[in-house]
Structures are given as C-alpha cells and as structure tokens.
C-alpha cells in the first residue's frame, strides 16, 4: 500500500489533461521552465557575488597582515 504504479500515474495524467486541457498545460510547462531558468540564473549570480566578496575579504586580510609584518620589521630596525 502506498506504492504508485504506472497505471495510477496514467489515470491521473488523463484526468489532469481533461480538466485543464492541453493548451493550458503547455503554457503552464513553459512558465514553469522559465521560472526554473530564472531561479538558476539568480543562484549563479549569487554564488559569483559571494565568491567575489570572499576573494576581496582574503585580499584585505593579506594586505593587513603584510602591513603588520612591515611595521614590526621597521620597529626592529
């Protein structure tokens, strides 16, 4: 009990097709595809922004560490 077979899926698909019609389903599929594509683009852009921020943070830390080392070298001289 609880297993869904291909026959049950076929019955559900036919009922959905009868209720909504092929044109609405086609439009719904296109809209869903566009939404998924937009979501993927936004995720990639967010990852790139995050990666760039991490690189800038590392650069800033490296510069700060370098300045600290240089100031200590000057104090020792």
mmCIF file of the N, C-alpha and C atoms, coordinates in Angstrom:
data_MODEL
# 
_entry.id   MODEL 
# 
loop_
_atom_site.group_PDB 
_atom_site.id 
_atom_site.type_symbol 
_atom_site.label_atom_id 
_atom_site.label_alt_id 
_atom_site.label_comp_id 
_atom_site.label_asym_id 
_atom_site.label_entity_id 
_atom_site.label_seq_id 
_atom_site.pdbx_PDB_ins_code 
_atom_site.Cartn_x 
_atom_site.Cartn_y 
_atom_site.Cartn_z 
_atom_site.occupancy 
_atom_site.B_iso_or_equiv 
_atom_site.pdbx_formal_charge 
_atom_site.auth_seq_id 
_atom_site.auth_comp_id 
_atom_site.auth_asym_id 
_atom_site.auth_atom_id 
_atom_site.pdbx_PDB_model_num 
ATOM 1   N N  . UNK A 1 1  ? 0.837  -1.170 0.000   1.00 0.00 ? 1  UNK A N  1 
ATOM 2   C CA . UNK A 1 1  ? 0.000  0.000  0.000   1.00 0.00 ? 1  UNK A CA 1 
ATOM 3   C C  . UNK A 1 1  ? 0.890  1.244  0.000   1.00 0.00 ? 1  UNK A C  1 
ATOM 4   N N  . UNK A 1 2  ? 0.531  2.252  -0.754  1.00 0.00 ? 2  UNK A N  1 
ATOM 5   C CA . UNK A 1 2  ? 1.326  3.452  -0.837  1.00 0.00 ? 2  UNK A CA 1 
ATOM 6   C C  . UNK A 1 2  ? 2.191  3.503  -2.081  1.00 0.00 ? 2  UNK A C  1 
ATOM 7   N N  . UNK A 1 3  ? 2.376  2.366  -2.747  1.00 0.00 ? 3  UNK A N  1 
ATOM 8   C CA . UNK A 1 3  ? 3.159  2.357  -3.984  1.00 0.00 ? 3  UNK A CA 1 
ATOM 9   C C  . UNK A 1 3  ? 2.281  2.825  -5.130  1.00 0.00 ? 3  UNK A C  1 
ATOM 10  N N  . UNK A 1 4  ? 2.818  3.743  -5.913  1.00 0.00 ? 4  UNK A N  1 
ATOM 11  C CA . UNK A 1 4  ? 2.077  4.253  -7.065  1.00 0.00 ? 4  UNK A CA 1 
ATOM 12  C C  . UNK A 1 4  ? 2.688  3.640  -8.312  1.00 0.00 ? 4  UNK A C  1 
ATOM 13  N N  . UNK A 1 5  ? 1.886  2.958  -9.064  1.00 0.00 ? 5  UNK A N  1 
ATOM 14  C CA . UNK A 1 5  ? 2.350  2.311  -10.288 1.00 0.00 ? 5  UNK A CA 1 
ATOM 15  C C  . UNK A 1 5  ? 2.116  3.178  -11.501 1.00 0.00 ? 5  UNK A C  1 
ATOM 16  N N  . UNK A 1 6  ? 2.553  2.693  -12.635 1.00 0.00 ? 6  UNK A N  1 
ATOM 17  C CA . UNK A 1 6  ? 2.418  3.466  -13.861 1.00 0.00 ? 6  UNK A CA 1 
ATOM 18  C C  . UNK A 1 6  ? 0.966  3.606  -14.279 1.00 0.00 ? 6  UNK A C  1 
ATOM 19  N N  . UNK A 1 7  ? 0.135  2.637  -13.925 1.00 0.00 ? 7  UNK A N  1 
ATOM 20  C CA . UNK A 1 7  ? -1.283 2.710  -14.291 1.00 0.00 ? 7  UNK A CA 1 
ATOM 21  C C  . UNK A 1 7  ? -1.952 3.872  -13.549 1.00 0.00 ? 7  UNK A C  1 
ATOM 22  N N  . UNK A 1 8  ? -1.670 3.989  -12.267 1.00 0.00 ? 8  UNK A N  1 
ATOM 23  C CA . UNK A 1 8  ? -2.258 5.085  -11.490 1.00 0.00 ? 8  UNK A CA 1 
ATOM 24  C C  . UNK A 1 8  ? -1.766 6.439  -12.005 1.00 0.00 ? 8  UNK A C  1 
ATOM 25  N N  . UNK A 1 9  ? -0.488 6.539  -12.344 1.00 0.00 ? 9  UNK A N  1 
ATOM 26  C CA . UNK A 1 9  ? 0.045  7.780  -12.900 1.00 0.00 ? 9  UNK A CA 1 
ATOM 27  C C  . UNK A 1 9  ? -0.622 8.128  -14.222 1.00 0.00 ? 9  UNK A C  1 
ATOM 28  N N  . UNK A 1 10 ? -0.858 7.145  -15.046 1.00 0.00 ? 10 UNK A N  1 
ATOM 29  C CA . UNK A 1 10 ? -1.521 7.363  -16.332 1.00 0.00 ? 10 UNK A CA 1 
ATOM 30  C C  . UNK A 1 10 ? -2.946 7.870  -16.124 1.00 0.00 ? 10 UNK A C  1 
ATOM 31  N N  . UNK A 1 11 ? -3.645 7.306  -15.172 1.00 0.00 ? 11 UNK A N  1 
ATOM 32  C CA . UNK A 1 11 ? -5.013 7.745  -14.876 1.00 0.00 ? 11 UNK A CA 1 
ATOM 33  C C  . UNK A 1 11 ? -5.022 9.200  -14.397 1.00 0.00 ? 11 UNK A C  1 
ATOM 34  N N  . UNK A 1 12 ? -4.105 9.535  -13.508 1.00 0.00 ? 12 UNK A N  1 
ATOM 35  C CA . UNK A 1 12 ? -4.020 10.914 -13.008 1.00 0.00 ? 12 UNK A CA 1 
ATOM 36  C C  . UNK A 1 12 ? -3.689 11.863 -14.158 1.00 0.00 ? 12 UNK A C  1 
ATOM 37  N N  . UNK A 1 13 ? -2.758 11.478 -15.043 1.00 0.00 ? 13 UNK A N  1 
ATOM 38  C CA . UNK A 1 13 ? -2.380 12.326 -16.176 1.00 0.00 ? 13 UNK A CA 1 
ATOM 39  C C  . UNK A 1 13 ? -3.571 12.578 -17.097 1.00 0.00 ? 13 UNK A C  1 
ATOM 40  N N  . UNK A 1 14 ? -4.365 11.556 -17.358 1.00 0.00 ? 14 UNK A N  1 
ATOM 41  C CA . UNK A 1 14 ? -5.538 11.714 -18.225 1.00 0.00 ? 14 UNK A CA 1 
ATOM 42  C C  . UNK A 1 14 ? -6.552 12.646 -17.568 1.00 0.00 ? 14 UNK A C  1 
ATOM 43  N N  . UNK A 1 15 ? -6.759 12.486 -16.275 1.00 0.00 ? 15 UNK A N  1 
ATOM 44  C CA . UNK A 1 15 ? -7.722 13.351 -15.577 1.00 0.00 ? 15 UNK A CA 1 
ATOM 45  C C  . UNK A 1 15 ? -7.256 14.800 -15.609 1.00 0.00 ? 15 UNK A C  1 
ATOM 46  N N  . UNK A 1 16 ? -5.974 15.052 -15.367 1.00 0.00 ? 16 UNK A N  1 
ATOM 47  C CA . UNK A 1 16 ? -5.432 16.412 -15.402 1.00 0.00 ? 16 UNK A CA 1 
ATOM 48  C C  . UNK A 1 16 ? -5.570 16.994 -16.803 1.00 0.00 ? 16 UNK A C  1 
ATOM 49  N N  . UNK A 1 17 ? -5.293 16.181 -17.823 1.00 0.00 ? 17 UNK A N  1 
ATOM 50  C CA . UNK A 1 17 ? -5.409 16.643 -19.205 1.00 0.00 ? 17 UNK A CA 1 
ATOM 51  C C  . UNK A 1 17 ? -6.850 17.016 -19.539 1.00 0.00 ? 17 UNK A C  1 
ATOM 52  N N  . UNK A 1 18 ? -7.793 16.232 -19.066 1.00 0.00 ? 18 UNK A N  1 
ATOM 53  C CA . UNK A 1 18 ? -9.199 16.515 -19.341 1.00 0.00 ? 18 UNK A CA 1 
ATOM 54  C C  . UNK A 1 18 ? -9.635 17.794 -18.616 1.00 0.00 ? 18 UNK A C  1 
ATOM 55  N N  . UNK A 1 19 ? -9.197 17.958 -17.392 1.00 0.00 ? 19 UNK A N  1 
ATOM 56  C CA . UNK A 1 19 ? -9.618 19.125 -16.606 1.00 0.00 ? 19 UNK A CA 1 
ATOM 57  C C  . UNK A 1 19 ? -9.022 20.415 -17.160 1.00 0.00 ? 19 UNK A C  1 
ATOM 58  N N  . UNK A 1 20 ? -7.711 20.432 -17.390 1.00 0.00 ? 20 UNK A N  1 
ATOM 59  C CA . UNK A 1 20 ? -7.032 21.670 -17.770 1.00 0.00 ? 20 UNK A CA 1 
ATOM 60  C C  . UNK A 1 20 ? -6.920 21.866 -19.274 1.00 0.00 ? 20 UNK A C  1 
ATOM 61  N N  . UNK A 1 21 ? -6.874 20.830 -20.033 1.00 0.00 ? 21 UNK A N  1 
ATOM 62  C CA . UNK A 1 21 ? -6.706 20.956 -21.477 1.00 0.00 ? 21 UNK A CA 1 
ATOM 63  C C  . UNK A 1 21 ? -5.231 21.058 -21.838 1.00 0.00 ? 21 UNK A C  1 
ATOM 64  N N  . UNK A 1 22 ? -4.919 20.698 -23.073 1.00 0.00 ? 22 UNK A N  1 
ATOM 65  C CA . UNK A 1 22 ? -3.522 20.640 -23.489 1.00 0.00 ? 22 UNK A CA 1 
ATOM 66  C C  . UNK A 1 22 ? -2.896 22.032 -23.615 1.00 0.00 ? 22 UNK A C  1 
ATOM 67  N N  . UNK A 1 23 ? -3.682 23.036 -24.018 1.00 0.00 ? 23 UNK A N  1 
ATOM 68  C CA . UNK A 1 23 ? -3.128 24.377 -24.200 1.00 0.00 ? 23 UNK A CA 1 
ATOM 69  C C  . UNK A 1 23 ? -2.684 24.978 -22.866 1.00 0.00 ? 23 UNK A C  1 
ATOM 70  N N  . UNK A 1 24 ? -3.521 24.866 -21.842 1.00 0.00 ? 24 UNK A N  1 
ATOM 71  C CA . UNK A 1 24 ? -3.160 25.403 -20.532 1.00 0.00 ? 24 UNK A CA 1 
ATOM 72  C C  . UNK A 1 24 ? -1.963 24.660 -19.956 1.00 0.00 ? 24 UNK A C  1 
ATOM 73  N N  . UNK A 1 25 ? -1.905 23.365 -20.150 1.00 0.00 ? 25 UNK A N  1 
ATOM 74  C CA . UNK A 1 25 ? -0.771 22.585 -19.639 1.00 0.00 ? 25 UNK A CA 1 
ATOM 75  C C  . UNK A 1 25 ? 0.524  22.979 -20.346 1.00 0.00 ? 25 UNK A C  1 
ATOM 76  N N  . UNK A 1 26 ? 0.437  23.226 -21.644 1.00 0.00 ? 26 UNK A N  1 
ATOM 77  C CA . UNK A 1 26 ? 1.615  23.642 -22.404 1.00 0.00 ? 26 UNK A CA 1 
ATOM 78  C C  . UNK A 1 26 ? 2.114  25.000 -21.896 1.00 0.00 ? 26 UNK A C  1 
ATOM 79  N N  . UNK A 1 27 ? 1.183  25.928 -21.692 1.00 0.00 ? 27 UNK A N  1 
ATOM 80  C CA . UNK A 1 27 ? 1.553  27.240 -21.162 1.00 0.00 ? 27 UNK A CA 1 
ATOM 81  C C  . UNK A 1 27 ? 2.124  27.127 -19.752 1.00 0.00 ? 27 UNK A C  1 
ATOM 82  N N  . UNK A 1 28 ? 1.517  26.273 -18.954 1.00 0.00 ? 28 UNK A N  1 
ATOM 83  C CA . UNK A 1 28 ? 1.995  26.076 -17.587 1.00 0.00 ? 28 UNK A CA 1 
ATOM 84  C C  . UNK A 1 28 ? 3.408  25.499 -17.592 1.00 0.00 ? 28 UNK A C  1 
ATOM 85  N N  . UNK A 1 29 ? 3.668  24.568 -18.487 1.00 0.00 ? 29 UNK A N  1 
ATOM 86  C CA . UNK A 1 29 ? 5.008  23.978 -18.602 1.00 0.00 ? 29 UNK A CA 1 
ATOM 87  C C  . UNK A 1 29 ? 6.042  25.007 -19.025 1.00 0.00 ? 29 UNK A C  1 
ATOM 88  N N  . UNK A 1 30 ? 5.675  25.858 -19.974 1.00 0.00 ? 30 UNK A N  1 
ATOM 89  C CA . UNK A 1 30 ? 6.586  26.911 -20.423 1.00 0.00 ? 30 UNK A CA 1 
ATOM 90  C C  . UNK A 1 30 ? 6.889  27.910 -19.320 1.00 0.00 ? 30 UNK A C  1 
ATOM 91  N N  . UNK A 1 31 ? 5.845  28.287 -18.582 1.00 0.00 ? 31 UNK A N  1 
ATOM 92  C CA . UNK A 1 31 ? 6.032  29.216 -17.467 1.00 0.00 ? 31 UNK A CA 1 
ATOM 93  C C  . UNK A 1 31 ? 6.901  28.606 -16.380 1.00 0.00 ? 31 UNK A C  1 
ATOM 94  N N  . UNK A 1 32 ? 6.687  27.341 -16.115 1.00 0.00 ? 32 UNK A N  1 
ATOM 95  C CA . UNK A 1 32 ? 7.488  26.656 -15.101 1.00 0.00 ? 32 UNK A CA 1 
ATOM 96  C C  . UNK A 1 32 ? 8.955  26.583 -15.531 1.00 0.00 ? 32 UNK A C  1 
ATOM 97  N N  . UNK A 1 33 ? 9.189  26.280 -16.801 1.00 0.00 ? 33 UNK A N  1 
ATOM 98  C CA . UNK A 1 33 ? 10.560 26.232 -17.318 1.00 0.00 ? 33 UNK A CA 1 
ATOM 99  C C  . UNK A 1 33 ? 11.256 27.576 -17.236 1.00 0.00 ? 33 UNK A C  1 
ATOM 100 N N  . UNK A 1 34 ? 10.538 28.636 -17.563 1.00 0.00 ? 34 UNK A N  1 
ATOM 101 C CA . UNK A 1 34 ? 11.095 29.990 -17.474 1.00 0.00 ? 34 UNK A CA 1 
ATOM 102 C C  . UNK A 1 34 ? 11.424 30.348 -16.026 1.00 0.00 ? 34 UNK A C  1 
ATOM 103 N N  . UNK A 1 35 ? 10.565 29.959 -15.123 1.00 0.00 ? 35 UNK A N  1 
ATOM 104 C CA . UNK A 1 35 ? 10.801 30.228 -13.702 1.00 0.00 ? 35 UNK A CA 1 
ATOM 105 C C  . UNK A 1 35 ? 12.037 29.505 -13.197 1.00 0.00 ? 35 UNK A C  1 
ATOM 106 N N  . UNK A 1 36 ? 12.183 28.254 -13.566 1.00 0.00 ? 36 UNK A N  1 
ATOM 107 C CA . UNK A 1 36 ? 13.341 27.468 -13.138 1.00 0.00 ? 36 UNK A CA 1 
ATOM 108 C C  . UNK A 1 36 ? 14.624 28.063 -13.706 1.00 0.00 ? 36 UNK A C  1 
ATOM 109 N N  . UNK A 1 37 ? 14.585 28.478 -14.962 1.00 0.00 ? 37 UNK A N  1 
ATOM 110 C CA . UNK A 1 37 ? 15.757 29.086 -15.593 1.00 0.00 ? 37 UNK A CA 1 
ATOM 111 C C  . UNK A 1 37 ? 16.149 30.380 -14.879 1.00 0.00 ? 37 UNK A C  1 
ATOM 112 N N  . UNK A 1 38 ? 15.161 31.205 -14.560 1.00 0.00 ? 38 UNK A N  1 
ATOM 113 C CA . UNK A 1 38 ? 15.432 32.447 -13.839 1.00 0.00 ? 38 UNK A CA 1 
ATOM 114 C C  . UNK A 1 38 ? 16.004 32.178 -12.455 1.00 0.00 ? 38 UNK A C  1 
ATOM 115 N N  . UNK A 1 39 ? 15.493 31.153 -11.780 1.00 0.00 ? 39 UNK A N  1 
ATOM 116 C CA . UNK A 1 39 ? 15.990 30.798 -10.457 1.00 0.00 ? 39 UNK A CA 1 
ATOM 117 C C  . UNK A 1 39 ? 17.439 30.345 -10.530 1.00 0.00 ? 39 UNK A C  1 
ATOM 118 N N  . UNK A 1 40 ? 17.771 29.525 -11.523 1.00 0.00 ? 40 UNK A N  1 
ATOM 119 C CA . UNK A 1 40 ? 19.150 29.054 -11.684 1.00 0.00 ? 40 UNK A CA 1 
ATOM 120 C C  . UNK A 1 40 ? 20.101 30.223 -11.961 1.00 0.00 ? 40 UNK A C  1 
ATOM 121 N N  . UNK A 1 41 ? 19.667 31.170 -12.801 1.00 0.00 ? 41 UNK A N  1 
ATOM 122 C CA . UNK A 1 41 ? 20.492 32.342 -13.099 1.00 0.00 ? 41 UNK A CA 1 
ATOM 123 C C  . UNK A 1 41 ? 20.753 33.153 -11.833 1.00 0.00 ? 41 UNK A C  1 
ATOM 124 N N  . UNK A 1 42 ? 19.710 33.342 -11.039 1.00 0.00 ? 42 UNK A N  1 
ATOM 125 C CA . UNK A 1 42 ? 19.854 34.108 -9.806  1.00 0.00 ? 42 UNK A CA 1 
ATOM 126 C C  . UNK A 1 42 ? 20.798 33.405 -8.834  1.00 0.00 ? 42 UNK A C  1 
ATOM 127 N N  . UNK A 1 43 ? 20.722 32.092 -8.761  1.00 0.00 ? 43 UNK A N  1 
ATOM 128 C CA . UNK A 1 43 ? 21.610 31.335 -7.865  1.00 0.00 ? 43 UNK A CA 1 
ATOM 129 C C  . UNK A 1 43 ? 23.059 31.456 -8.326  1.00 0.00 ? 43 UNK A C  1 
ATOM 130 N N  . UNK A 1 44 ? 23.304 31.382 -9.631  1.00 0.00 ? 44 UNK A N  1 
ATOM 131 C CA . UNK A 1 44 ? 24.663 31.520 -10.149 1.00 0.00 ? 44 UNK A CA 1 
ATOM 132 C C  . UNK A 1 44 ? 25.199 32.920 -9.857  1.00 0.00 ? 44 UNK A C  1 
ATOM 133 N N  . UNK A 1 45 ? 24.362 33.923 -10.046 1.00 0.00 ? 45 UNK A N  1 
ATOM 134 C CA . UNK A 1 45 ? 24.789 35.295 -9.795  1.00 0.00 ? 45 UNK A CA 1 
ATOM 135 C C  . UNK A 1 45 ? 25.122 35.481 -8.320  1.00 0.00 ? 45 UNK A C  1 
ATOM 136 N N  . UNK A 1 46 ? 24.321 34.897 -7.443  1.00 0.00 ? 46 UNK A N  1 
ATOM 137 C CA . UNK A 1 46 ? 24.565 34.986 -6.000  1.00 0.00 ? 46 UNK A CA 1 
ATOM 138 C C  . UNK A 1 46 ? 25.874 34.303 -5.631  1.00 0.00 ? 46 UNK A C  1 
ATOM 139 N N  . UNK A 1 47 ? 26.144 33.134 -6.236  1.00 0.00 ? 47 UNK A N  1 
ATOM 140 C CA . UNK A 1 47 ? 27.392 32.428 -5.967  1.00 0.00 ? 47 UNK A CA 1 
ATOM 141 C C  . UNK A 1 47 ? 28.594 33.242 -6.431  1.00 0.00 ? 47 UNK A C  1 
ATOM 142 N N  . UNK A 1 48 ? 28.489 33.859 -7.604  1.00 0.00 ? 48 UNK A N  1 
ATOM 143 C CA . UNK A 1 48 ? 29.591 34.670 -8.116  1.00 0.00 ? 48 UNK A CA 1 
ATOM 144 C C  . UNK A 1 48 ? 29.839 35.879 -7.212  1.00 0.00 ? 48 UNK A C  1 
ATOM 145 N N  . UNK A 1 49 ? 28.763 36.514 -6.759  1.00 0.00 ? 49 UNK A N  1 
ATOM 146 C CA . UNK A 1 49 ? 28.886 37.666 -5.867  1.00 0.00 ? 49 UNK A CA 1 
ATOM 147 C C  . UNK A 1 49 ? 29.529 37.253 -4.552  1.00 0.00 ? 49 UNK A C  1 
ATOM 148 N N  . UNK A 1 50 ? 29.099 36.118 -4.035  1.00 0.00 ? 50 UNK A N  1 
ATOM 149 C CA . UNK A 1 50 ? 29.653 35.616 -2.775  1.00 0.00 ? 50 UNK A CA 1 
ATOM 150 C C  . UNK A 1 50 ? 31.126 35.264 -2.928  1.00 0.00 ? 50 UNK A C  1 
ATOM 151 N N  . UNK A 1 51 ? 31.468 34.624 -4.034  1.00 0.00 ? 51 UNK A N  1 
ATOM 152 C CA . UNK A 1 51 ? 32.863 34.257 -4.275  1.00 0.00 ? 51 UNK A CA 1 
ATOM 153 C C  . UNK A 1 51 ? 33.732 35.504 -4.403  1.00 0.00 ? 51 UNK A C  1 
ATOM 154 N N  . UNK A 1 52 ? 33.228 36.522 -5.091  1.00 0.00 ? 52 UNK A N  1 
ATOM 155 C CA . UNK A 1 52 ? 33.976 37.773 -5.251  1.00 0.00 ? 52 UNK A CA 1 
ATOM 156 C C  . UNK A 1 52 ? 34.180 38.451 -3.899  1.00 0.00 ? 52 UNK A C  1 
ATOM 157 N N  . UNK A 1 53 ? 33.159 38.432 -3.061  1.00 0.00 ? 53 UNK A N  1 
ATOM 158 C CA . UNK A 1 53 ? 33.275 39.032 -1.730  1.00 0.00 ? 53 UNK A CA 1 
ATOM 159 C C  . UNK A 1 53 ? 34.309 38.283 -0.894  1.00 0.00 ? 53 UNK A C  1 
ATOM 160 N N  . UNK A 1 54 ? 34.344 36.957 -1.016  1.00 0.00 ? 54 UNK A N  1 
ATOM 161 C CA . UNK A 1 54 ? 35.327 36.166 -0.286  1.00 0.00 ? 54 UNK A CA 1 
ATOM 162 C C  . UNK A 1 54 ? 36.737 36.497 -0.746  1.00 0.00 ? 54 UNK A C  1 
ATOM 163 N N  . UNK A 1 55 ? 36.926 36.645 -2.047  1.00 0.00 ? 55 UNK A N  1 
ATOM 164 C CA . UNK A 1 55 ? 38.251 36.971 -2.588  1.00 0.00 ? 55 UNK A CA 1 
ATOM 165 C C  . UNK A 1 55 ? 38.688 38.348 -2.083  1.00 0.00 ? 55 UNK A C  1 
ATOM 166 N N  . UNK A 1 56 ? 37.790 39.307 -2.103  1.00 0.00 ? 56 UNK A N  1 
ATOM 167 C CA . UNK A 1 56 ? 38.119 40.654 -1.626  1.00 0.00 ? 56 UNK A CA 1 
ATOM 168 C C  . UNK A 1 56 ? 38.448 40.635 -0.140  1.00 0.00 ? 56 UNK A C  1 
ATOM 169 N N  . UNK A 1 57 ? 37.729 39.841 0.624   1.00 0.00 ? 57 UNK A N  1 
ATOM 170 C CA . UNK A 1 57 ? 37.982 39.727 2.065   1.00 0.00 ? 57 UNK A CA 1 
ATOM 171 C C  . UNK A 1 57 ? 39.369 39.133 2.318   1.00 0.00 ? 57 UNK A C  1 
ATOM 172 N N  . UNK A 1 58 ? 39.715 38.115 1.557   1.00 0.00 ? 58 UNK A N  1 
ATOM 173 C CA . UNK A 1 58 ? 41.030 37.489 1.705   1.00 0.00 ? 58 UNK A CA 1 
ATOM 174 C C  . UNK A 1 58 ? 42.124 38.473 1.325   1.00 0.00 ? 58 UNK A C  1 
ATOM 175 N N  . UNK A 1 59 ? 41.933 39.216 0.241   1.00 0.00 ? 59 UNK A N  1 
ATOM 176 C CA . UNK A 1 59 ? 42.921 40.218 -0.178  1.00 0.00 ? 59 UNK A CA 1 
ATOM 177 C C  . UNK A 1 59 ? 43.129 41.269 0.909   1.00 0.00 ? 59 UNK A C  1 
ATOM 178 N N  . UNK A 1 60 ? 42.046 41.720 1.516   1.00 0.00 ? 60 UNK A N  1 
ATOM 179 C CA . UNK A 1 60 ? 42.129 42.725 2.565   1.00 0.00 ? 60 UNK A CA 1 
ATOM 180 C C  . UNK A 1 60 ? 42.892 42.179 3.769   1.00 0.00 ? 60 UNK A C  1 
ATOM 181 N N  . UNK A 1 61 ? 42.617 40.934 4.140   1.00 0.00 ? 61 UNK A N  1 
ATOM 182 C CA . UNK A 1 61 ? 43.308 40.321 5.271   1.00 0.00 ? 61 UNK A CA 1 
ATOM 183 C C  . UNK A 1 61 ? 44.798 40.156 4.974   1.00 0.00 ? 61 UNK A C  1 
ATOM 184 N N  . UNK A 1 62 ? 45.113 39.767 3.744   1.00 0.00 ? 62 UNK A N  1 
ATOM 185 C CA . UNK A 1 62 ? 46.518 39.597 3.365   1.00 0.00 ? 62 UNK A CA 1 
ATOM 186 C C  . UNK A 1 62 ? 47.256 40.941 3.418   1.00 0.00 ? 62 UNK A C  1 
ATOM 187 N N  . UNK A 1 63 ? 46.620 42.000 2.935   1.00 0.00 ? 63 UNK A N  1 
ATOM 188 C CA . UNK A 1 63 ? 47.246 43.324 2.955   1.00 0.00 ? 63 UNK A CA 1 
ATOM 189 C C  . UNK A 1 63 ? 47.461 43.782 4.390   1.00 0.00 ? 63 UNK A C  1 
ATOM 190 N N  . UNK A 1 64 ? 46.485 43.526 5.233   1.00 0.00 ? 64 UNK A N  1 
ATOM 191 C CA . UNK A 1 64 ? 46.593 43.918 6.634   1.00 0.00 ? 64 UNK A CA 1 
ATOM 192 C C  . UNK A 1 64 ? 47.727 43.160 7.316   1.00 0.00 ? 64 UNK A C  1 
ATOM 193 N N  . UNK A 1 65 ? 47.826 41.871 7.036   1.00 0.00 ? 65 UNK A N  1 
ATOM 194 C CA . UNK A 1 65 ? 48.895 41.068 7.622   1.00 0.00 ? 65 UNK A CA 1 
ATOM 195 C C  . UNK A 1 65 ? 50.256 41.533 7.113   1.00 0.00 ? 65 UNK A C  1 
ATOM 196 N N  . UNK A 1 66 ? 50.321 41.870 5.840   1.00 0.00 ? 66 UNK A N  1 
ATOM 197 C CA . UNK A 1 66 ? 51.578 42.340 5.250   1.00 0.00 ? 66 UNK A CA 1 
ATOM 198 C C  . UNK A 1 66 ? 52.006 43.668 5.880   1.00 0.00 ? 66 UNK A C  1 
ATOM 199 N N  . UNK A 1 67 ? 51.052 44.566 6.090   1.00 0.00 ? 67 UNK A N  1 
ATOM 200 C CA . UNK A 1 67 ? 51.362 45.845 6.720   1.00 0.00 ? 67 UNK A CA 1 
ATOM 201 C C  . UNK A 1 67 ? 51.829 45.648 8.161   1.00 0.00 ? 67 UNK A C  1 
ATOM 202 N N  . UNK A 1 68 ? 51.224 44.698 8.853   1.00 0.00 ? 68 UNK A N  1 
ATOM 203 C CA . UNK A 1 68 ? 51.623 44.404 10.227  1.00 0.00 ? 68 UNK A CA 1 
ATOM 204 C C  . UNK A 1 68 ? 53.057 43.895 10.273  1.00 0.00 ? 68 UNK A C  1 
ATOM 205 N N  . UNK A 1 69 ? 53.399 43.010 9.355   1.00 0.00 ? 69 UNK A N  1 
ATOM 206 C CA . UNK A 1 69 ? 54.754 42.466 9.296   1.00 0.00 ? 69 UNK A CA 1 
ATOM 207 C C  . UNK A 1 69 ? 55.751 43.575 8.965   1.00 0.00 ? 69 UNK A C  1 
ATOM 208 N N  . UNK A 1 70 ? 55.406 44.433 8.053   1.00 0.00 ? 70 UNK A N  1 
ATOM 209 C CA . UNK A 1 70 ? 56.302 45.532 7.680   1.00 0.00 ? 70 UNK A CA 1 
ATOM 210 C C  . UNK A 1 70 ? 56.507 46.496 8.839   1.00 0.00 ? 70 UNK A C  1 
ATOM 211 N N  . UNK A 1 71 ? 55.440 46.789 9.590   1.00 0.00 ? 71 UNK A N  1 
ATOM 212 C CA . UNK A 1 71 ? 55.582 47.709 10.729  1.00 0.00 ? 71 UNK A CA 1 
ATOM 213 C C  . UNK A 1 71 ? 56.436 47.084 11.832  1.00 0.00 ? 71 UNK A C  1 
ATOM 214 N N  . UNK A 1 72 ? 56.322 45.777 12.027  1.00 0.00 ? 72 UNK A N  1 
ATOM 215 C CA . UNK A 1 72 ? 57.152 45.105 13.024  1.00 0.00 ? 72 UNK A CA 1 
ATOM 216 C C  . UNK A 1 72 ? 58.616 45.092 12.591  1.00 0.00 ? 72 UNK A C  1 
ATOM 217 N N  . UNK A 1 73 ? 58.849 44.914 11.290  1.00 0.00 ? 73 UNK A N  1 
ATOM 218 C CA . UNK A 1 73 ? 60.222 44.947 10.782  1.00 0.00 ? 73 UNK A CA 1 
ATOM 219 C C  . UNK A 1 73 ? 60.842 46.331 10.995  1.00 0.00 ? 73 UNK A C  1 
ATOM 220 N N  . UNK A 1 74 ? 60.057 47.383 10.787  1.00 0.00 ? 74 UNK A N  1 
ATOM 221 C CA . UNK A 1 74 ? 60.570 48.743 10.976  1.00 0.00 ? 74 UNK A CA 1 
ATOM 222 C C  . UNK A 1 74 ? 60.882 49.005 12.456  1.00 0.00 ? 74 UNK A C  1 
ATOM 223 N N  . UNK A 1 75 ? 60.069 48.448 13.360  1.00 0.00 ? 75 UNK A N  1 
ATOM 224 C CA . UNK A 1 75 ? 60.281 48.629 14.785  1.00 0.00 ? 75 UNK A CA 1 
ATOM 225 C C  . UNK A 1 75 ? 61.575 47.927 15.235  1.00 0.00 ? 75 UNK A C  1 
ATOM 226 N N  . UNK A 1 76 ? 61.872 46.809 14.626  1.00 0.00 ? 76 UNK A N  1 
ATOM 227 C CA . UNK A 1 76 ? 63.049 46.045 14.999  1.00 0.00 ? 76 UNK A CA 1 
ATOM 228 C C  . UNK A 1 76 ? 64.326 46.712 14.511  1.00 0.00 ? 76 UNK A C  1 
ATOM 229 N N  . UNK A 1 77 ? 64.223 47.477 13.444  1.00 0.00 ? 77 UNK A N  1 
ATOM 230 C CA . UNK A 1 77 ? 65.420 48.115 12.861  1.00 0.00 ? 77 UNK A CA 1 
ATOM 231 C C  . UNK A 1 77 ? 65.777 49.306 13.623  1.00 0.00 ? 77 UNK A C  1 
# 
